[in-house]
Amino acid sequence: MTWYENKAAERAKVAKRIRWWALLLFAIGTLAPIVLTLLNKIETILRQMGWSSWLTSIPMTEIGYVLLATAGALVVFDQFFDASGSWIRFRQSQARLEVLLADFRFSWAKSMAQTQGAQTTRDPVVPFTWLLRDFVIKVELLAEDETAQWAKRFSEMIDSFDRNPNLKVTVGSANADSLGNRRSTDATSDSGNGDVASQGAPGAAGTAPAPGNAPQRDRAATADTAVTIRLAIVGAVTLDSGSLQLFVDEELRPVPPDGLVELQLDAGHSHTVVATGRRNGQTLRDEFHEDITIDDENKSFALQL
């Protein structure tokens, strides 16, 4: 909790400064053309009065463009390094840890009250061990989930940055164009000489595959890929013996009593995972729906019973 609090404070300072400067530069850059118009009118009045003026010599329009570009660059910088997003994410994780800690303290106090604060036999130790185990698993899952969110967000920003056409440099485009023109000229002359093979006639080497076939095969291969995820059923060890059941897409799957299991799911499909059980005769149930992709390999999920 202290680590998240310190990191959130650091990201908050960076995010606020970036946004403050971006808003200031954007406002000044937007006002620059209006200020230029005002200066022109002032200079006209000064000339009529016989005074010389240098006001219009200030390149206000160019300055406005520079300020707007700088403001946009600051916003892009914040989006790429996710200063604002990290600030929010750290605060959320800190708040969730505080809730987990409060729940653990009350659960521990309840168990102490039930045993009257004394450990006279070996059996009462078991509930305390379960409480500690569930608490540690919840904390570790929270930290892992926060890291997974950061990795996913950063990967998306890198992919978006790499796919930006304004950031791509084409080397030797003139040579490529001239080469393409020569090839088209050669193909035209060959077809005029009666080159039947180039026209895709029967008996030729074969025609090129349809443009959409290869991507379709890639998508099909991706859809058939099996992805392994890790599932933790929190509170499984406190359920009635033999009552824990796990269903994946309405299919019963084996699950150990501790509730920790690895599942293989098909990527490119939506899956429904349901866990049920009984505690003191009361039926409990939790589920989640997830569109599994190849990026979910070894990702951790949790169900609460």
GIKAQUI-V880220 format. One record per residue. N is the residue number from 1. RES is the residue in one letter. SS is DSSP state (alpha for helix, beta for strand, coil for the rest). PHI is phi as a letter, one per 40 degrees, with the letter a starting at -180 (999 if undefined). Layout:
((N	RES	SS	PHI) (N	RES	SS	PHI))
//
This chain:
((1	M	coil	999) (2	T	alpha	c) (3	W	alpha	c) (4	Y	alpha	c) (5	E	alpha	c) (6	N	alpha	c) (7	K	alpha	c) (8	A	alpha	c) (9	A	alpha	c) (10	E	alpha	c) (11	R	alpha	c) (12	A	alpha	c) (13	K	alpha	c) (14	V	alpha	c) (15	A	alpha	c) (16	K	alpha	c) (17	R	alpha	c) (18	I	alpha	c) (19	R	alpha	c) (20	W	alpha	c) (21	W	alpha	c) (22	A	alpha	c) (23	L	alpha	c) (24	L	alpha	c) (25	L	alpha	c) (26	F	alpha	c) (27	A	alpha	c) (28	I	alpha	c) (29	G	alpha	c) (30	T	alpha	c) (31	L	alpha	c) (32	A	alpha	d) (33	P	alpha	c) (34	I	alpha	c) (35	V	alpha	c) (36	L	alpha	c) (37	T	alpha	c) (38	L	alpha	c) (39	L	alpha	c) (40	N	alpha	c) (41	K	alpha	c) (42	I	alpha	c) (43	E	alpha	c) (44	T	alpha	c) (45	I	alpha	c) (46	L	alpha	c) (47	R	alpha	c) (48	Q	alpha	c) (49	M	coil	c) (50	G	coil	g) (51	W	coil	b) (52	S	coil	c) (53	S	coil	a) (54	W	coil	b) (55	L	alpha	c) (56	T	alpha	c) (57	S	alpha	c) (58	I	coil	c) (59	P	coil	c) (60	M	alpha	c) (61	T	alpha	c) (62	E	alpha	c) (63	I	alpha	c) (64	G	alpha	c) (65	Y	alpha	c) (66	V	alpha	c) (67	L	alpha	c) (68	L	alpha	c) (69	A	alpha	c) (70	T	alpha	c) (71	A	alpha	c) (72	G	alpha	c) (73	A	alpha	c) (74	L	alpha	c) (75	V	alpha	c) (76	V	alpha	c) (77	F	alpha	d) (78	D	alpha	c) (79	Q	alpha	c) (80	F	alpha	c) (81	F	alpha	c) (82	D	coil	f) (83	A	alpha	c) (84	S	alpha	c) (85	G	alpha	c) (86	S	alpha	c) (87	W	alpha	d) (88	I	alpha	c) (89	R	alpha	c) (90	F	alpha	c) (91	R	alpha	c) (92	Q	alpha	c) (93	S	alpha	c) (94	Q	alpha	c) (95	A	alpha	c) (96	R	alpha	c) (97	L	alpha	c) (98	E	alpha	c) (99	V	alpha	c) (100	L	alpha	c) (101	L	alpha	c) (102	A	alpha	c) (103	D	alpha	c) (104	F	alpha	c) (105	R	alpha	c) (106	F	alpha	c) (107	S	alpha	c) (108	W	alpha	c) (109	A	alpha	c) (110	K	alpha	c) (111	S	alpha	c) (112	M	alpha	c) (113	A	alpha	c) (114	Q	alpha	c) (115	T	coil	c) (116	Q	coil	f) (117	G	coil	g) (118	A	coil	b) (119	Q	coil	b) (120	T	coil	c) (121	T	coil	b) (122	R	coil	c) (123	D	coil	c) (124	P	coil	c) (125	V	alpha	c) (126	V	alpha	d) (127	P	alpha	d) (128	F	alpha	c) (129	T	alpha	c) (130	W	alpha	c) (131	L	alpha	c) (132	L	alpha	c) (133	R	alpha	c) (134	D	alpha	c) (135	F	alpha	c) (136	V	alpha	c) (137	I	alpha	c) (138	K	alpha	c) (139	V	alpha	c) (140	E	alpha	c) (141	L	alpha	c) (142	L	alpha	c) (143	A	alpha	c) (144	E	alpha	c) (145	D	alpha	c) (146	E	alpha	c) (147	T	alpha	c) (148	A	alpha	c) (149	Q	alpha	c) (150	W	alpha	c) (151	A	alpha	c) (152	K	alpha	c) (153	R	alpha	c) (154	F	alpha	c) (155	S	alpha	c) (156	E	alpha	c) (157	M	alpha	c) (158	I	alpha	c) (159	D	alpha	c) (160	S	alpha	c) (161	F	alpha	c) (162	D	alpha	c) (163	R	alpha	c) (164	N	coil	c) (165	P	alpha	c) (166	N	alpha	c) (167	L	alpha	b) (168	K	coil	c) (169	V	coil	b) (170	T	coil	c) (171	V	coil	c) (172	G	coil	g) (173	S	alpha	c) (174	A	alpha	c) (175	N	alpha	c) (176	A	alpha	c) (177	D	alpha	c) (178	S	alpha	c) (179	L	alpha	c) (180	G	alpha	c) (181	N	alpha	c) (182	R	alpha	c) (183	R	alpha	c) (184	S	alpha	c) (185	T	alpha	c) (186	D	alpha	c) (187	A	alpha	c) (188	T	alpha	c) (189	S	alpha	c) (190	D	alpha	c) (191	S	alpha	c) (192	G	alpha	c) (193	N	coil	c) (194	G	coil	g) (195	D	coil	c) (196	V	coil	c) (197	A	alpha	c) (198	S	alpha	c) (199	Q	alpha	c) (200	G	coil	g) (201	A	coil	c) (202	P	coil	d) (203	G	coil	g) (204	A	coil	c) (205	A	coil	c) (206	G	coil	h) (207	T	coil	c) (208	A	coil	c) (209	P	coil	c) (210	A	coil	c) (211	P	coil	d) (212	G	coil	c) (213	N	alpha	c) (214	A	alpha	c) (215	P	alpha	d) (216	Q	alpha	c) (217	R	alpha	c) (218	D	alpha	c) (219	R	alpha	c) (220	A	alpha	c) (221	A	alpha	c) (222	T	alpha	c) (223	A	alpha	c) (224	D	coil	c) (225	T	coil	c) (226	A	beta	c) (227	V	beta	b) (228	T	beta	c) (229	I	beta	b) (230	R	beta	b) (231	L	beta	b) (232	A	beta	b) (233	I	beta	c) (234	V	beta	c) (235	G	coil	g) (236	A	alpha	c) (237	V	alpha	c) (238	T	alpha	c) (239	L	coil	c) (240	D	coil	c) (241	S	coil	d) (242	G	coil	g) (243	S	coil	c) (244	L	coil	c) (245	Q	beta	b) (246	L	beta	b) (247	F	beta	b) (248	V	beta	b) (249	D	coil	f) (250	E	coil	g) (251	E	beta	b) (252	L	beta	c) (253	R	beta	b) (254	P	coil	c) (255	V	coil	a) (256	P	coil	c) (257	P	coil	c) (258	D	coil	c) (259	G	coil	g) (260	L	beta	b) (261	V	beta	a) (262	E	beta	b) (263	L	beta	b) (264	Q	beta	b) (265	L	beta	b) (266	D	beta	c) (267	A	coil	c) (268	G	coil	g) (269	H	beta	b) (270	S	beta	c) (271	H	beta	b) (272	T	beta	b) (273	V	beta	b) (274	V	beta	b) (275	A	beta	b) (276	T	beta	b) (277	G	beta	a) (278	R	beta	b) (279	R	beta	b) (280	N	coil	f) (281	G	coil	g) (282	Q	beta	c) (283	T	beta	c) (284	L	beta	b) (285	R	beta	a) (286	D	beta	a) (287	E	beta	a) (288	F	beta	a) (289	H	beta	b) (290	E	beta	a) (291	D	beta	c) (292	I	beta	c) (293	T	coil	b) (294	I	alpha	c) (295	D	alpha	c) (296	D	alpha	c) (297	E	coil	d) (298	N	coil	g) (299	K	coil	c) (300	S	beta	b) (301	F	beta	b) (302	A	beta	a) (303	L	beta	b) (304	Q	beta	b) (305	L	coil	b))
//
